[in-house]
Amino acid sequence: MGNSKKTIKLHGDCVDTFSVELILRVLPLKSGYSLQLNGFNATLESEVDIHIQVVESERVKRGLDDFVDAWKVKTYFGETLQYYWIDPANKELLKQSSQIGDGLVLEFRRG
């Protein structure tokens, strides 16, 4: 913050947790695909295990009247679960869903 600096020692190679949306778009996603990564969350200033698993193919909306089959990807950041839907043909993130509280889901969708 400001001109202050802080050094955080990491234990091995890490990916920025905020980059996972981009990483998912370049992975060779297919049925049964899974991947374990070591991540770093700058907001929490800590490392976190990232586990990525393709759950299934699911039909989702890509535009006003356009539906496509996308990979539904379950992604754990430590204990925090998020789902992403990736269009395999165009490598687009179409939808993201996170449970943010008891019965509360935050969802982002491509318009």
N, C-alpha and C positions, 0 to 999 in steps of 0.2 A: 504494500500500500504506500502510495507516495514514493518517496525515495528510499524507503526501507527495503531490505532484502532478507530473505529467509532461505536457508539451504535445508533441503529434506533429502536424506540418504535413502535411496531405493535399493531393494534387494533383487537385482537382476533387471532384465529388460521389461519395460512396461509400456502399455499403450494408454493414451489419454482416454478416460471413460467417455468424454464428450465426442470422441472420434468414432465410437462404435457404429453410429448410423452410417458413416462413410465406409467403414470396414465391411459391414454387412453387404454393401452393394458390390464389392469386388470378390467376395468369397465364392467358391464353387458350390453354392447351395443346391442340395438335392435331398430327397427323402432319406432320413436316417443320419444326415450330416450333423456332426457336433464338433465343437472346438472349445478348448480351455485356454484362456489368456490371463496374464497378470496385468492388472490395470492400475492406474493412478487417478484418484479423484482429487483435483486441485482444490475444490471447495472444502472437502473434509481433510485435506492435507494428509491423505493416507492411501496405502495400497489396498486393492480389493481384487478378489478373484472374480473373473468374468467367465461365465459358462454359457455358450451359445448352442442351441439345439433346434434344428428344423422339426417342427411339429407335424405339419401337413400342408397340402396345397388347399387354398381357400379362395373362392370367388369374391372379389372386392371391387368396389367402385373406383374408377380411375378418373372419371370426368363426369359431366352432367348425365350422360346416358351411356357411358362406356364402362363395361365390367371386364375384368381380366382375372385369370388364375394367378395367384401370388403365393409365395412361400410364407407361411406363418412361422415366425422364428421366436422361440422362447429364449429370453436372455436374462440371466441372473447377474446382478452386480452385488456380490456378497449375498445377502438375504433379500435384496430388493429385486422384484420381478417386473420385467417389461416385455411386451410383445411388439414385434415389428412385422409388417407385411411388405415383402419385397417383390416387385415385378421382375421375374427372371429374364424376360426378353429385353426390357429397357433398363434394367438395374436401377429402378426408381423405388424410393421409399414412399409407399402409398398410404400407410397408416401406422400409428404408434399408439399403444395403450399401456397405461400404468395405473395400478391400484394405489391411490394416495391416502386412503383411509378406509374405515369400516364401511363397506358398501359404496365407496366413492371411487369412480374411475375417471381418469383424465385421458382424453383421447384427441389425437391430432390426425387429421385426414387431408390428403391432397385434394384440392378443390376441383 
